[in-house]
Amino acid sequence: MNLYNEVKNRKEKISIIGLGYVGMPIAVAFARHAEVVGFDINKEKVQNYINGIDVTKEVGNELLQESKVHFTSNEEELRNCKFHIVAVPTPVSTDKTPDLTPVTGASITLGRNLVKGSIVVYESTVYPGVTEDICVPILEKESGLKCGVDFKVGYSPERINPGDKINRLETIVKVVSGMDEESLDVIAKTYELVIEAGVHRAESIKVAEASKVIENSQRDINIAFMNELSIVFNKMGIDTKSVLEAAGTKWNFLKFSPGLVGGHCIGVDPYYFVYKAEELGYHSQIILSGRRINDDMGKFVAENVVKKLIQADKKVNGAKVAIMGITFKENCPDSRNTKVIDIINELLEYGIEIKVVDPVADAEEVWNEYQIQLHKMEDIKGIDAVVFAVPHEEFTKIPLQDIKNMYRENNNNQYLQAINEVAATTEVVNKKNDNVLIDIKGIYNRTEVEKMGYLYWRL
């Protein structure tokens, strides 16, 4: 009986190492079909899961409470498992080179608890070669076992889209790979227990590793093109969203839109690919160009906030700006590696006072990462500009009229009083718009916004 049958018949256990936005949904999904141990070194996170609190909001408290995953921060419990899935993050360092510390650390922990007959599958995004050239030697050293003889490895890139309630783990085709035909077959069949959309068997581990980094590099380049168009169209005085809507009527036009590109995938993966390419003597031209454009978009947005404040006759130094949303994407609580922080930091350099509102974000995480205290919507008063940075569903439901209550009391009241006093004898001059509304992703209708007297800008 091979390992797949033993897992399926609940005679052997699956371990998930790393219980974040990727690992948590995997653990819960597999627990419907197998015995699962969910391991994470973060004891507080593990305790939350034990208490039925889903800090990722990917699964939800109700499903988590129903799940039979055994959560633990005791690494020795990994010894009771034979099918291991490593799903730890792989960030970049400050110099934009791969930071493999989490994946090598997980390999060390797993290695010293690895038993004969095991299969280890890495899901962390890496450049081609990391699984076999870096992780396998660590596993061998820590376990004293021989890869290919005592245990085997594979790679299956994660494709979870945080915050997406439609494209879920089960509905996305899973790329799987193994070091040989036997391991590939076990890995493929095991994942087929939970992946309704089926699996794609890659011909090698390196092919699977490469497929992941180019998926997100492709998206990064396409979004960079949209961002570059937005920069140019803004100079031309043309509305980018209107242009894209017109161009999008052609059947083969790729429907991307400009925006901030952060998070742990699109904003990171291209650097992994470029790093390996440069190691081999090739200097990336297209990928790095796209990255530079996307990395600079926060500054570009901030510069346009300042321009609109000046246009509205607002004093920039000391102005108050509300930033609506700080997570790296909509409807997701994760604020790590968000590009909204670039807007905030740039505005702070102008002496602007910032208040951040985000009903979705993990407030403790925001404070730990950026030392920013989140505010409630009702606290936002006396503002000179409102910046909708992240299109959370909750923000899209805010009526335009309600946004006006957030602004600093300007000359509107005095102006209306003047109209009443002198309308009979004096010609009234149109009032200048001074409620600055920055709508990065274009969640509001431009015509409607401008009719209501906002000084409006979007990418």
N, C-alpha and C positions, 0 to 999 in steps of 0.2 A: 504494500500500500504506500503510494508516494505522499509527499507532504501536503499536496492539494487535498487529497481525500481525507487525510488526518485532520486538516483544518476544517474542512466542510463538515465532517462528522463530530466536530468539537473535541477531538482527542488531542490536538495540539493548538496552541494559542498564537494569536497575532499580537504583536506589539506595535504601537504607534509612538514614535519618539519625537516629541515636539508637538504641543497641543495648541497651536495658534489658529489662524484663519484657514490654514490648509489641513493641519493634522486633526483638529476637532471634528470637522464634517466626515473625514475618512474614518475616524474611530467610531463615530455613531453609526455610520452606514454599515461598516463591517460587523458591528455588534448585533445587527439583526440576523446575521447568518453564521457567526462564529464567536468563539470566546476571545475577547479583546482586552488587552492591558494598555491603558493610555498613560504614557510616562512623560513628565516634564520636570525640569529642575526647579521651576518656579513653584514653590510650595503654596504660596497664596493663591495662585491661579488654580492649582489642583484642588485646593480646599473649596474654592468657589464652585468648581465643577461638581465636586462631591455634594455640595449643598444645592445643586440644581440651578446654579446661576451661570448662564452662558455669556461670558464677558466678550466673546467675539460677535455675538448676535447673528451668527451664521446658521446655527441650528435652532435656537430658541429655547427658552427655559423649559417649556412643556415637554418637548421631545427629549431634551437632555435628562429631565427627571424620569422619563420613561425608559431611557436607555440602560442597557446592562453593561456598559463599559466599566471596567475596574480602573479607576483613576488612582495614580500613585506618583510619589516623588522618590520612592525607594528603588534605586537602580537594580538591586538584587532580584527584584521580581521579574526582570527581563530574562533571567535564567530559566524561567518557566515557559518561555515562548521560543518558537522556532522560525516563525515567519515575521521578519522585522521590517517596518517601513519607517525610514528616517525623513521627517518633514520639518526640519529646522530652517530658519531663514538664512539667506546668503546675501548680506548687504555689501556695500562698497565702502572703502576707507575714505578719508577726507581727500586723498589724492586721486580718487576715482578708480583705484585698483581693487580687485576682488578681496573681500574679507572673508576668508574661509574658516575663521575661528569657530563659529557655531557648528559647522558641519564636521570639522576635525574634532571638536570637543565631544560631539555626539558619537563619533566613531570610537573615540577613546573609551567613553562610558559603555557603549555597546560591546566593544571588543573585550573588555575585562569581564563581561557577563555572557559572552557568546558560547553556545554549546554546539557540539558536533551535530551535523545534519541540518543546520540552519540555512535559511536564505535571507539575505539582506537586500532590500530594495531602497534606493535613494530616490527621493522626490524633489529634493532641494535643487534650485536652479544653479547650474554650474557650467563652466566651459568644457568642451570635449576633452576627456582624459582625466578629469578629477576623480571619478568613481574608481577607476582601475589603477591610476598612477599615484593617487594621494590617499584615498580612503582605504583601499584594500591593504596596503602595507601597514597602516595603523591597526586595522582589525587583526591582522596576522600577529603583529608585535604584542598587542595587548592580550590576545586570547591564547597565543601559542599554537594556534591551529593553522592549517594550510588551506588557502583558497583554492577551490577546484577539487580538493580532496575531502576536507572536513566541513567546509561550508561553501556556499556559492553566492554570487551577487548579481544584481540587476539594476536597471534604472527605469523609472517611469515618471516623466515630468508632470508636475501638478498643473492643472488647467482651471483651477477654481477661480471664479471672478467674484471677489468680495462684494457683498451688497446686492448681487444679482439674484433675484428670486425666480428667474426663468431658466437661465443656463446654470444648472446645478451639477454637482459631482456626477450624479447618476445619468445625466442627460448629455454629457460631453464625451465624445469618443476618447478613449485613453490610449496613449502611446505607451507600449511596454517593451522592455528588452531584457535579455539575459546573457550571461557570459557563454552559454552554450545552449543547444537545443533543449536539453532536459530542463534546465532552469527557466528558460523562456516559456516552456509549456506550463510549468507549475505557476509561474508568475502570472501569465495570461489568464489561466483558468481561475486562479484565485481572485483576480480583479474582476473577472466576469461575474462573480457572485454579486457584485454591487453595481457594476457599470451597465446600465440598461442599453446604452447606445453602442456597446461593444468595444472591442479593443483593436488597436493596430499594432501588429508585431513588427517592430523595427528590426533591421538585420543585424544591428550591433548596438552596444551600449553607447558608443561614441555618436552614432547616428541619432539616437534618442536624445542625448545631451544637446547635440547641435540643433535639433528640431525645436527645442524649447527656446534657446536664446534667439534664434532667428524669427520665431513667431512674434516676440515682443519687439525685436529690432525693427521688423517690418511695420508694425503699428507706430512705433516711435518716429520713423522716417515719414510716414504718411501724415501724422499729426504735425510734425515739424514743417512740412510743406504747407499745411493749412495755416499754421502760425505765421509763416513767412508771408503768405498771401494777405493775412490780416494786417500785418505791419505795413505792407505796401498799400493796401486798399484804404487804410486809415489816412495815409498821406494823401491819397487821391480824393478823400472825402466820400468814398463809396462804402456802403454797408456790406460787410463780408458775408453775413448770414443770408442776405438777399441774393447775393451772387451765387452762393452755394446752392440755394434752393432752385435757382434758375438752371444752373449747370447739372443739378441732380436729376433733372427730368430726362437726361440721356440714359439709356439702359445700362451702359457700361461705366458710368461715372462712379468712382468709389466714394461712398458717403462718409467721409471723415469730417471732423469739425475742429476749429482751433480751441486751445485750452491749456490749462496747467497740467504738466505730465510728471506726476510724482509716484509715490507708492514703492512697492518692493519688487515690481516686475518691469513694467515698461521703462521706468526711470532708472533702473539698475542693470537689467540684463544686457543691454548693448555694450556696457563697459566690460562685461565678462567676455563677450565675443571679441571685442577689440583688443583686450589684454592678451588673449591667446594668439590672435593674428600678429600682434606686434612682437610677441615672443618668437614667432617664426619669420620675422623680418618684413612683414607687410604692414604698412601704415594705412589705416582706414581713412577713406575720403568721404564717402556718403554717410556712413553711420555716425562718425564723430561730428560732421557738419550738422546733422539733424539734432544730435544731443546738445550742441552748443546753442542752437536756436531755442530748443525747449527749456534748457537750463536758464536762459535769459528772459523768459516770458514774465516771470514775477516782477522783475525790474521794469519791464516795458509797461505792465499794467499800472505799477505804482507811479511811473512818470505821467501816465495819462490821468490818474487821479489828481495829481498835483496840477496838471494843465487845466483840468475842469474846475478845480478850486479857484485858480487864478481867474478863469473865465467868468466865474460866478462872483468875482470881487471879494473872495474870502482871503483872509490872512492865512498863509500856509503855515508858518511857524505858530504853533498853538492851536491849530485847527483840530477838531474832533472827528474821527472817522470810525464808523462801525463796520467791522468785517463780519459778514454773515457766512460762517462755515470755515473750519480749519482742517477738516479731515482730508486725506489725499484724494478721495472721490466721494460721490454722492451716496447717501444712505448706508454709509459704512462708518463704524466708530473709530477706525484706525487713523491716527494723525501722524504716525511715524513717516518720515521722508515726504511730508507734504510740501508742495511748492507754494502754498499760501503763506508760509513763513517768510518766503523771499519778499512777498509784497509787504508784509508787516515790517520786516527789518529795514527795507528801503524807505518806507514812510516814516519810520522812527528817526531816520537820519535827517529828515526835513524838520524834525521837532514836532511832528504830528502826534497827538494823543490817540491811542488805539483802544477800542473796546471790541472784544471778540464774542460772538454769540454762536453757539453750535449745540443744538439739542440732541444731536446724535453722537457727538464725540465723547470719548472717555475722558472726563474732566481731570482725573488723577494723572492719566497718561500725558495729557496736554501740559499739565503743570511740571511733571517730571522731565519731559522732553524740552520744553521751551520756557518754563517759568511764566506761563501766561494763565491768568485767572479768567475762566469763562464767566460771561454775564448772561442773565436771563433777558428775554426779549423785552419784557416790560421795564427793564432797567435802562433801555436805550432812549435817552432824551438829550436834547441840546446838541444834536449831531450836525456837522457841516456836510458830510458825505456818507452815503451808505454803499458798501461794496458787497454785492452778492458774489462771493468767491466760489461757493460750492452749491450746486443745484439740488440740495436735499428736497425730498418730496414735501416736507413741512414748509419750506420756504416758498415753493411754487404756489402754495395755497394762500399766501398772504395777499390780501387785496391791496392794490396800489394806493388806495386812499388811506389805508392804515399806516403805510410807510411814512406818510407825511407827518404823522404824529411824532416821529423819531427826531425830526430836524430841530435845529436851534430856532427859537422864535425870531423870525426875521421881520421884514418890513410889511408883511401881508396885512396885519391888523391895522397898522397906521395907514397903510395904503387904502384899505376899505373905508376907514374913517374919513380920509381925505375926500374920497369919492362922494360920500354922503354929504359932506359939508360944502363942496364946491362944484358939484356936478352941474348945477343950474347955470353957472356963470363961467366955468373954466373947462378948457379942453383937457381931457384926461390922456396922459401918456401911458402907453402899454408898459406893464411891469416886466422887468427882466427876470428870467428864470434863475433861481439860485439854490434850488434843492438838487444837489449833485447825486445822481444815481448811476452807479457803475454795475453793470450786469454782465459779468464775464462770459457766461455761457448762453446768454440771450434767452432767459426764461420768460421774459415779458415781451409783449408786443410793442415794438418801437413806436409805431404811430400812436397807439393809445397812451403810452408813457409820455410822449412829448406833448400830446394834447392836454394832458393833466398838469403841464407846467414844469416837468422835471428837466434838468440839464443831464442828458442821458449819453452813456457811452458803453459799448460792448466790443468784444473781440470780433 
